[in-house]
Amino acid sequence: MFWFIPGLIALVLGAELLVRGASKLALSFGISPLVVGLTVVAFGTSSPELAVSVQSAWSGRVDIALGNVVGSNIFNILFILGVSALITPLVVHRQLIRQEVPLLVGVSLLLWALASDGGLGRWDGLVFVMLLLGYTVLVIRQSRRETAANREMDRETPPEDGKAWDRHWVMQVLLVAVGLGLLILGSSWLVGAAVTLARQLGMSELVVGLTIVAAGTSLPEVATSVMAALRGQRDIAVGNVVGSCIFNILAVLGISASIAPGGLLVPPSMLAFDLPVMLAVSMACLPIFFTAHRIARWEGALFLAYYMAYTAYLILDASGHDAKAGFSVAVGGFVLPLTAVTLIVLAWRHWRTVHGGNSP
């Protein structure tokens, strides 16, 4: 546990450098902050998940590899967006509603479908990797359409900003690189300490992957999105989360399934519970993002509450506690339906407001 505090310091410092470098780099190259958040920042902060899952898959510890990705996606949306929205309500870019969130739902469905036979083989992994390459090319080409406008905005930047020490793109790239390095190093220290503690408590590798490892490898996303929210870079805060979730499925699982001897075997418990939860969490973004194109503080609190409920269920299930049955009934029979009805009503009211205002 000695490395916990140094790891936390490295994460916070790395997130500050990464957000500063990425936002400046976006202006220098005429790329929107949203695209930077969806690609450079999202892929970079997901590198711990990639390292842990690939290493686990190569060594035959497929439960950690799978649990890391599925748990990280649940953690990213429920915990990170929840905390970021509590700090400041997050305005959601229209591109996320129109393209990235439906894509996230689509690849989550694809993952569930491919895993339904009990495993992810090499060809399944290659399909994910090819989809990632296509997606990356798509968002970069889309950003080129905004280059002229962004450069015009850059020319309108006050002169004092142009004299900043990080005005040159070389320094900005260096900031991103150093920030990513500190994020990876810090998350490695924290995960190592957490996994050691979890194993001492006798938790299974799947539960360790879904909770401790998933949260640990997602700490770069936590630090980056929270720091971006504090700095007012809301596109990076939200784009980082959505882009990381897409990267986790397409790249982390894709590469892991491609190199794992015999592929990745998917436990029945993950097919029955964790993958449906991941899909439901991804789909929950649609109505929340759609209503007023923002994530309000109360919606962030709702996300956090659901993550705590999910973690509590895993702990109760792993320990075989008698309260598991009553807890499942309460969440599944009351809380989830009530939330679903609330979100549907909010979406309907927003639709009525928009279309009612346009009616003669």
C-alpha positions in Angstrom: 0.0 0.0 0.0 3.1 2.3 0.1 2.6 3.3 -3.5 -0.9 4.5 -3.1 -0.1 8.2 -2.3 2.7 8.5 -4.9 0.4 7.0 -7.5 -2.4 9.5 -6.6 0.1 12.4 -6.9 1.3 11.1 -10.3 -2.3 10.8 -11.5 -3.3 14.3 -10.6 -0.1 15.9 -12.0 -0.4 13.8 -15.2 -4.0 14.7 -15.7 -3.2 18.4 -15.4 -0.4 18.2 -18.0 -2.4 16.1 -20.4 -5.5 18.3 -20.3 -3.4 21.5 -20.8 -1.3 20.0 -23.6 -4.3 18.4 -25.4 -6.4 21.5 -25.3 -3.6 23.7 -26.6 -2.7 21.2 -29.2 -6.3 21.2 -30.5 -6.1 24.9 -31.2 -2.6 24.7 -32.7 -3.7 22.1 -35.3 -7.2 23.3 -35.8 -8.8 20.2 -34.3 -11.8 20.6 -32.1 -11.3 19.8 -28.3 -14.1 17.2 -28.7 -12.1 15.2 -31.3 -9.0 15.5 -29.1 -10.9 14.1 -26.2 -12.4 11.3 -28.3 -9.0 10.2 -29.7 -5.7 11.4 -28.1 -6.9 11.8 -24.6 -9.4 8.9 -24.6 -6.9 6.4 -26.2 -4.1 7.7 -24.0 -5.9 7.4 -20.7 -7.1 3.9 -21.7 -3.6 2.7 -22.1 -3.5 1.2 -18.6 -6.5 -0.9 -19.5 -4.8 -2.0 -22.7 -1.6 -2.9 -20.8 -3.3 -4.8 -18.0 -5.8 -6.7 -20.3 -3.2 -7.7 -22.9 -0.8 -8.9 -20.3 -3.5 -10.8 -18.5 -4.8 -12.3 -21.8 -1.3 -13.4 -22.8 -0.6 -15.0 -19.5 -4.0 -16.8 -19.5 -5.8 -14.7 -16.8 -8.7 -14.0 -19.1 -11.1 -13.2 -16.2 -9.0 -10.2 -15.3 -8.7 -9.1 -19.0 -12.5 -9.3 -19.5 -13.5 -7.9 -16.1 -11.1 -5.0 -16.6 -12.8 -3.8 -19.8 -16.4 -4.4 -18.8 -15.9 -3.0 -15.3 -14.0 0.0 -16.7 -16.8 0.9 -19.0 -19.4 0.8 -16.2 -17.0 2.8 -14.0 -16.3 5.4 -16.7 -19.9 6.2 -17.3 -21.5 5.9 -13.9 -18.6 7.1 -11.7 -16.6 9.5 -13.8 -19.5 11.3 -15.5 -21.3 11.3 -12.2 -18.4 13.0 -10.4 -17.7 15.4 -13.3 -21.3 16.4 -13.5 -21.4 17.1 -9.7 -18.5 19.4 -10.1 -20.1 21.3 -13.0 -23.1 20.5 -15.2 -21.6 19.1 -18.4 -22.8 20.4 -21.8 -22.9 17.5 -24.2 -21.7 18.1 -27.8 -24.3 17.3 -30.5 -21.8 15.0 -32.2 -21.8 12.7 -29.1 -25.6 12.4 -29.2 -25.6 11.9 -33.0 -22.6 9.6 -33.4 -20.5 8.5 -30.5 -23.1 7.3 -28.0 -25.0 5.3 -30.6 -21.7 3.8 -31.7 -20.9 2.9 -28.1 -24.3 1.2 -27.8 -23.7 -0.6 -31.1 -20.3 -1.9 -30.2 -21.6 -3.0 -26.7 -24.4 -4.9 -28.5 -21.8 -6.4 -30.8 -19.7 -7.5 -27.9 -22.6 -9.2 -26.2 -23.6 -10.9 -29.4 -20.1 -12.2 -30.2 -19.6 -13.3 -26.6 -22.9 -15.1 -26.4 -21.3 -18.4 -27.5 -19.1 -18.3 -24.4 -15.9 -16.8 -25.9 -14.2 -14.2 -28.0 -11.9 -15.7 -30.6 -9.1 -14.3 -32.7 -11.4 -13.3 -35.6 -13.8 -11.5 -33.2 -10.8 -9.5 -31.9 -9.7 -8.6 -35.4 -13.2 -7.3 -36.2 -13.0 -5.0 -33.2 -9.6 -3.7 -34.3 -10.7 -3.0 -37.8 -13.7 -1.1 -36.5 -11.4 1.0 -34.3 -9.3 1.9 -37.3 -12.3 2.9 -39.3 -13.7 5.0 -36.4 -10.4 6.8 -35.8 -10.2 7.7 -39.5 -13.8 8.9 -39.5 -13.5 11.3 -36.5 -10.2 12.8 -37.8 -11.7 13.4 -41.3 -14.7 15.0 -39.7 -12.5 17.3 -37.6 -10.8 18.5 -40.8 -14.1 20.1 -41.9 -13.8 22.5 -38.9 -10.2 23.3 -39.4 -10.8 26.7 -41.0 -13.2 27.9 -38.3 -10.9 26.7 -35.5 -7.9 28.4 -37.0 -9.9 31.6 -37.3 -10.8 31.3 -33.6 -7.1 30.7 -32.9 -6.2 34.0 -34.7 -8.7 35.8 -32.5 -7.0 34.5 -29.3 -5.8 37.4 -27.2 -2.1 38.3 -27.7 -1.1 37.5 -24.2 -2.2 33.9 -24.6 0.0 33.6 -27.7 3.0 34.5 -25.5 2.4 31.5 -23.1 5.4 29.2 -22.5 3.4 26.3 -24.1 2.4 28.1 -27.3 4.6 25.9 -29.5 3.2 22.5 -30.7 6.4 20.8 -29.7 6.0 21.8 -26.1 2.3 20.8 -26.2 3.2 17.3 -27.5 5.7 17.1 -24.8 3.1 18.0 -22.2 0.8 15.3 -23.5 3.5 12.7 -23.5 4.7 13.5 -20.0 1.1 13.6 -18.8 0.4 10.2 -20.3 3.5 8.7 -18.8 2.6 10.0 -15.3 -0.9 8.7 -15.7 0.3 5.2 -16.6 2.9 5.1 -13.9 0.5 6.4 -11.2 -2.3 3.9 -12.2 0.3 1.1 -12.2 1.3 1.8 -8.6 -2.3 2.2 -7.5 -3.5 -1.0 -9.2 -0.6 -3.0 -7.8 -1.4 -1.9 -4.3 -5.2 -2.5 -4.8 -4.8 -6.0 -6.3 -2.5 -7.1 -3.5 -5.1 -6.0 -1.0 -8.0 -7.6 -2.8 -6.2 -11.0 -3.1 -5.4 -10.8 0.6 -9.2 -10.5 1.2 -9.8 -13.6 -0.9 -11.8 -12.1 -3.8 -12.0 -13.9 -7.2 -10.1 -12.7 -10.2 -13.3 -11.8 -12.1 -14.5 -9.6 -9.2 -11.1 -8.1 -8.8 -11.1 -7.3 -12.5 -14.6 -5.8 -12.4 -13.9 -3.7 -9.4 -10.4 -3.0 -8.2 -8.5 -3.4 -11.5 -11.3 -1.7 -13.5 -11.4 1.3 -11.1 -7.6 1.4 -10.8 -7.0 1.4 -14.6 -9.8 4.0 -15.0 -8.1 6.4 -12.6 -6.4 8.3 -15.4 -9.9 8.9 -16.9 -11.1 10.0 -13.5 -8.2 12.5 -13.0 -8.4 13.7 -16.6 -12.2 14.3 -16.8 -12.4 15.9 -13.3 -9.4 18.2 -14.1 -11.0 19.0 -17.5 -14.3 19.8 -15.8 -12.5 22.1 -13.3 -10.7 23.8 -16.2 -13.9 24.3 -18.2 -12.8 21.9 -20.9 -16.2 20.1 -20.9 -15.8 18.6 -24.4 -12.7 16.8 -23.2 -14.3 15.7 -20.0 -17.3 14.0 -21.7 -15.4 13.0 -24.9 -12.7 11.3 -22.8 -15.3 9.0 -21.1 -17.2 8.1 -24.3 -14.1 7.7 -26.3 -12.4 5.6 -23.6 -15.4 3.2 -23.5 -15.3 2.8 -27.3 -11.5 2.2 -27.2 -11.9 -0.3 -24.3 -14.1 -2.6 -26.4 -12.6 -2.1 -29.8 -8.9 -1.9 -29.0 -8.4 -3.4 -25.5 -10.7 -6.4 -26.0 -9.9 -6.6 -29.7 -6.1 -6.9 -29.2 -6.5 -9.1 -26.1 -8.8 -11.6 -28.0 -6.4 -11.6 -30.9 -3.3 -12.6 -29.0 -4.8 -14.7 -26.2 -4.0 -18.5 -26.6 -7.4 -20.0 -27.3 -9.2 -16.7 -27.2 -11.1 -15.2 -24.2 -13.5 -17.5 -22.5 -16.5 -15.5 -21.2 -17.9 -16.7 -17.8 -21.7 -17.4 -17.7 -22.0 -14.9 -14.8 -20.7 -12.1 -17.1 -23.1 -13.0 -19.9 -26.0 -13.1 -17.5 -25.2 -9.9 -15.5 -22.2 -7.7 -16.2 -22.5 -7.4 -20.0 -26.2 -6.6 -19.8 -25.4 -3.9 -17.1 -22.7 -2.4 -19.3 -25.1 -2.3 -22.2 -27.9 -0.8 -20.1 -25.4 1.9 -18.8 -24.4 2.8 -22.3 -28.1 3.0 -23.4 -28.9 5.2 -20.4 -26.6 7.9 -21.9 -29.1 8.4 -24.8 -32.0 10.0 -22.9 -29.8 11.8 -20.4 -27.6 13.3 -23.1 -30.7 14.0 -25.2 -32.6 16.1 -22.6 -31.3 19.6 -22.9 -27.9 18.4 -24.3 -26.4 18.4 -20.8 -25.7 16.2 -17.8 -27.2 18.0 -14.8 -25.9 17.6 -11.2 -28.9 15.4 -10.2 -28.2 13.1 -13.1 -24.6 12.9 -12.1 -25.7 11.9 -8.5 -28.0 9.3 -10.1 -25.1 7.8 -12.0 -23.0 7.7 -8.8 -25.8 6.0 -6.8 -26.1 3.3 -9.5 -22.4 2.6 -9.4 -22.5 2.2 -5.7 -25.4 -0.2 -6.1 -23.6 -2.2 -8.7 -20.5 -2.5 -6.6 -22.6 -3.4 -3.5 -24.2 -6.2 -5.5 -20.8 -7.6 -6.6 -19.6 -7.6 -3.0 -22.7 -9.3 -1.7 -22.6 -11.8 -4.5 -18.9 -12.6 -4.0 -19.3 -13.0 -0.2 -22.6 -15.0 -0.5 -24.3 -12.6 1.9 -28.0 -13.3 2.7 -28.9 -9.7 1.8 -28.2 -10.2 -1.9 -31.7 -11.5 -2.7 -33.5 -8.6 -1.1 -31.1 -6.1 -2.6 -31.6 -7.5 -6.1 -35.4 -7.3 -5.7 -35.2 -3.7 -4.4 -33.0 -2.5 -7.3 -34.5 -4.5 -10.1 -38.1 -4.2 -9.0 -38.3 -0.6 -7.9 -35.3 1.7 -8.4 -34.5 0.8 -12.1 -38.1 1.0 -13.3 -38.6 4.3 -11.5 -35.5 5.7 -13.1 -36.5 4.5 -16.5 -39.9 6.1 -16.3 -38.3 9.4 -15.1 -35.9 9.5 -18.0 -38.6 8.6 -20.5 -40.8 11.4 -19.1 -37.9 13.9 -19.3 -37.2 12.9 -22.9 -40.8 13.3 -23.8 -41.1 16.7 -22.2 -38.0 17.9 -24.0 -39.4 16.6 -27.3 -42.7 18.4 -26.6 -40.9 21.6 -25.8 -38.7 21.5 -28.9 -41.5 20.5 -31.3 -44.1 22.5 -29.6 -42.0 25.7 -30.0 -41.7 25.0 -33.7 -45.4 24.4 -34.3 -47.5 27.2 -35.8 
